[in-house]
Amino acid sequence: MTDRYGSDVLAGDWKKPKNGRAVEAPAEIGAVVEEVIADWCGEIVAVDRDLHTLTLEDRRGKRRTFPLGPGFLLEGRPVILTAPVRRTAKPARPTRTASGSVAVHGARARVARASRIFVEGRHDAELVEKVWGDDLRIEGVVVEYLGGVDDLADHLVSFRPGPQRRVGVLVDHLVRGSKESRIADAIARGPNGRHVRIVGHPFVDVWQAVKPERLGLRAWPTIPRDIEWKKGVCQHLGWPHRDQADIARAWQHILSRVSSFADLEPELLGRVEELIDFVTVDA
């Protein structure tokens, strides 16, 4: 009699998945893939390297964002989607800096002045560096971040401002009646007031100084006061927001959309230019 079941039931790769094992594949714009957990099929319309996500658009025009990685089918086969390789050409030397100033190629950075510009946090400092960094190096101006404006008075006592040691301070949410405005008014009336210039923008956070359309938004979302603003923004936009690492990645994504002063709101531009003028004018 013929053994209809075979002699060895474990022969061969019996663990092999029906559709084969997943292999890495680049998430190319225009490719149609299926996300197996959500059972969502659509065309890849966007890939974000900073947030490690891709966006799919289904045949009805509805979009959803998913993390890059495993869990996708491409032409019926399982794949691990990765960000596509960038192809870059050697750029021409710019004639203007990111702030709009005339670029001075080959210029050596000036020895740092005694005067300083203080900003509230790391994100403020990184944004100022990206747009005004070339100008600040030529002028010899150092930007320091405070970690908050509450201790500004103590920082000024340690710094000891004077005619040759001016301090410009950029403050978030400097609006009438705010805590920040009360701190600024008290310092302006104090002994260091004539050597300190405190200016600010009306935004809750410097993130809002980036024009929302640069991120594909009509406007920055309104976040209730009982929710931490940055986490609330990330949650509203469908970005990861579980911990500080997620917030840092979100900021790098936002910062990547800034290439020049044209990407920023004028309420910030004018204030930074005012501070640079203040600390570089010889007394």
C-alpha positions in Angstrom: 0.0 0.0 0.0 1.2 3.5 -0.8 1.9 5.8 2.2 -0.3 8.8 1.2 1.1 10.9 4.1 4.8 10.4 3.4 7.4 8.9 5.6 8.6 12.0 7.4 6.2 14.7 8.4 9.0 17.0 9.5 10.9 16.8 6.3 11.7 20.1 4.6 11.3 23.7 5.9 8.0 23.1 7.7 8.3 26.5 9.5 8.5 28.5 6.3 5.6 31.0 6.0 3.1 30.5 3.2 4.2 33.6 1.4 7.9 33.3 2.1 10.1 35.1 4.7 10.1 38.9 4.9 13.0 40.7 3.2 14.0 44.3 3.3 12.7 46.6 0.6 12.9 50.4 0.1 9.6 52.3 0.6 9.5 53.9 -2.8 7.0 56.6 -3.5 4.2 55.2 -5.7 4.5 51.6 -4.6 1.3 49.9 -3.5 1.6 48.0 -0.2 -0.6 46.4 2.4 -0.2 46.9 6.2 -1.3 43.5 7.5 -2.2 44.4 11.1 -4.6 47.3 10.1 -5.5 45.5 6.8 -4.8 48.8 5.1 -3.8 48.9 1.4 -2.6 52.0 -0.3 0.0 53.8 -2.3 3.1 55.1 -0.6 2.8 58.9 -0.9 5.3 60.1 1.7 8.3 58.7 3.7 9.6 60.6 6.7 13.2 59.6 7.7 13.2 61.7 10.9 10.0 60.1 12.3 10.7 56.7 10.7 7.2 56.6 9.2 5.5 56.3 5.8 2.1 57.5 4.7 -0.3 55.3 2.6 -3.2 56.6 0.5 -6.0 54.2 -0.3 -8.2 54.3 -3.5 -10.7 56.6 -1.8 -8.0 59.2 -1.1 -7.9 58.6 2.6 -4.4 58.6 4.2 -2.9 56.8 7.2 0.6 56.9 8.7 2.5 53.8 9.8 6.0 53.1 11.2 8.6 51.9 8.8 9.7 48.3 9.3 8.0 44.8 9.2 4.3 44.1 8.8 3.8 45.0 5.1 3.0 43.0 1.9 4.5 44.1 -1.4 3.0 42.3 -4.4 1.7 39.7 -2.0 5.1 39.0 -0.4 6.1 40.1 3.2 8.6 42.9 3.3 10.4 45.0 5.9 10.1 48.6 4.5 13.1 50.9 4.9 13.6 54.5 3.9 14.9 54.7 0.3 18.5 55.7 -0.3 19.0 59.4 -0.9 20.6 60.5 -4.1 22.3 63.9 -3.7 24.2 66.0 -6.1 27.0 68.4 -5.1 25.3 71.7 -4.4 26.5 75.0 -5.7 28.0 77.4 -3.2 25.3 79.6 -1.8 25.5 83.3 -2.3 23.3 84.0 0.7 23.3 82.7 4.2 20.1 81.1 5.7 19.3 84.4 7.3 19.4 86.2 3.9 22.8 87.9 4.5 25.5 87.9 1.8 27.5 84.7 2.2 31.2 85.2 3.0 33.0 82.1 1.8 36.3 81.2 3.5 35.8 83.7 6.3 37.2 82.6 9.7 35.0 82.8 12.7 35.7 85.9 14.8 36.9 85.5 18.4 33.9 85.4 20.6 32.7 88.6 22.0 32.0 89.1 25.7 28.4 89.8 24.9 26.0 86.9 24.6 22.5 85.9 23.4 20.5 83.8 25.8 17.6 81.7 24.7 15.2 79.6 26.8 15.9 76.0 25.5 17.8 73.7 23.3 15.3 73.9 20.5 15.5 77.7 20.4 19.3 77.5 20.2 19.2 74.9 17.4 16.8 77.0 15.4 18.8 80.2 15.8 22.0 78.3 14.9 20.4 76.8 11.7 19.2 80.2 10.4 21.7 82.7 11.8 24.7 80.5 12.6 26.9 81.8 9.8 26.2 85.4 10.8 26.8 84.8 14.4 30.2 83.2 13.8 31.4 86.1 11.7 30.2 88.5 14.4 31.6 86.4 17.2 28.4 86.0 19.1 27.8 83.0 21.2 24.2 81.7 21.9 23.6 79.9 25.2 20.4 78.3 26.3 19.1 78.7 29.9 16.7 75.7 30.3 13.9 78.1 31.1 13.4 81.8 31.9 12.7 81.4 35.6 16.3 81.6 36.6 17.3 84.4 34.2 17.9 86.9 37.0 20.4 84.5 38.6 22.2 83.9 35.3 22.6 87.7 34.8 24.1 88.1 38.3 26.7 85.5 37.4 27.3 86.9 34.0 27.6 90.5 35.2 26.4 92.5 32.2 28.1 95.8 31.4 28.8 98.2 28.5 31.1 95.6 26.8 29.2 92.6 28.1 25.7 93.1 26.8 23.1 90.4 27.0 20.3 89.8 24.5 17.5 87.4 25.7 14.9 85.6 23.5 11.9 84.5 25.4 9.0 82.3 24.4 5.4 83.5 24.9 6.3 87.0 25.9 2.8 88.5 26.0 1.1 91.0 28.3 0.3 89.5 31.7 2.4 86.4 31.3 4.9 85.1 33.8 7.6 85.8 31.2 6.6 89.5 30.8 6.7 90.0 34.6 10.2 88.6 34.8 11.3 90.8 31.8 9.8 93.9 33.4 11.6 93.2 36.7 15.0 92.8 35.1 14.5 95.9 32.9 13.9 98.0 36.1 16.9 96.4 37.8 20.6 97.4 37.9 21.4 95.4 34.8 18.5 96.7 32.8 20.4 99.1 30.5 22.8 96.4 29.4 20.2 93.7 28.8 17.7 93.5 26.0 14.8 91.1 26.5 12.6 90.4 23.5 10.2 87.6 22.7 7.6 86.2 20.4 4.0 85.4 21.1 4.2 81.7 20.5 3.7 79.1 23.2 6.8 77.3 22.0 9.4 78.1 19.4 8.0 75.2 17.3 5.2 77.5 16.3 7.7 80.0 14.8 8.1 77.5 11.9 5.4 78.3 9.3 2.8 75.5 9.6 2.6 75.1 5.8 6.2 73.9 5.8 4.8 70.8 7.6 1.8 70.4 5.4 -0.5 72.1 8.0 -3.0 74.9 7.6 -2.3 76.0 11.2 -0.6 74.7 14.3 -3.2 72.7 16.4 -4.7 74.3 19.5 -3.8 72.3 22.6 -5.7 72.4 25.9 -3.8 74.0 28.8 -3.9 70.9 30.9 -1.9 68.9 28.3 1.8 69.4 27.8 2.0 71.4 24.6 4.6 69.5 22.6 3.1 66.1 23.5 -0.3 67.4 22.6 0.9 68.6 19.2 2.5 65.2 18.5 -0.6 63.4 19.5 -2.8 65.6 17.4 -0.6 65.1 14.3 -0.4 61.3 14.8 3.3 61.4 15.7 5.0 59.2 18.4 4.9 61.1 21.7 5.5 58.5 24.4 8.7 59.9 25.8 11.3 62.6 25.4 13.1 60.7 22.7 9.9 60.9 20.6 9.6 64.7 21.3 13.3 65.1 20.2 12.6 63.2 16.9 9.5 65.3 16.3 11.6 68.5 16.7 14.3 67.2 14.3 11.5 66.5 11.8 10.3 70.1 12.2 13.8 71.6 12.1 14.5 69.6 8.9 11.8 71.7 7.2 13.6 74.9 7.9 16.3 75.9 5.4 16.1 79.7 5.6 14.5 82.7 7.2 11.6 82.3 4.7 10.4 79.3 6.7 10.0 81.2 9.9 7.3 83.6 11.1 8.2 87.3 11.1 7.4 87.6 14.8 10.6 85.6 15.5 12.8 87.0 12.6 12.6 90.6 13.8 13.3 89.7 17.4 16.5 87.7 16.7 17.8 90.4 14.3 17.2 93.0 17.1 19.2 90.9 19.6 22.1 90.5 17.1 22.2 94.2 16.5 22.1 94.9 20.3 25.0 92.7 21.2 27.2 93.7 18.3 27.0 97.4 18.6 30.2 98.7 20.2 29.4 100.8 23.3 
